[in-house]
Amino acid sequence: MRGIRVWVQKYEAGALDEDAQAADLLQEYEAKIAALERMVGRQALEIEFLKGALRNAPRPRNVNTSVIAGPAASPSQKDAG
């Protein structure tokens, strides 16, 4: 019975309006968080799909796929003559 009196006192003081606004705001934030979580999930799936497509893509035969980077080697002086 005491709980009801507390609610009545809060209602009479206008505190329940603040609680209702806070609950509405909380519900709105939770909906935004859920939407963002769905977006992140979709993007993670897209990234994994693209990684797989890149791994399975055929390599062009005329392109050098060496891991060595840098300028082409120049001929030595003894090779130049």
C-alpha positions, -999 to +999 in steps of 0.1 A: +000+000+000+029+023+007+040+021-030+007+035-042+011+065-018+046+072-032+031+072-068+003+095-058+028+119-041+050+118-072+019+124-094+008+154-073+043+168-074+045+165-112+074+141-109+057+114-130+057+137-160+095+138-158+096+101-154+074+096-184+096+120-205+127+102-194+111+068-203+101+082-237+136+095-243+151+062-232+128+043-256+139+067-284+176+061-277+171+024-275+154+025-310+183+045-324+209+021-309+191-009-324+190+008-358+227+016-356+235-020-345+216-033-376+235-009-398+269-021-383+258-057-388+249-051-425+282-033-431+302-062-414+284-087-438+292-065-468+329-063-458+331-100-454+314-105-487+338-081-505+368-098-488+357-131-501+350-117-536+385-102-537+401-135-526+382-154-552+386-129-581+407-141-610+441-125-613+450-109-645+478-128-662+497-098-676+501-081-642+532-087-620+519-098-586+553-099-569+554-087-533+587-069-539+581-032-544+604-005-557+620+007-589+632-019-615+668-029-610+693-011-632+719-031-651+754-032-636+784-016-653+798-050-665+764-058-681+762-025-699+792-031-721 
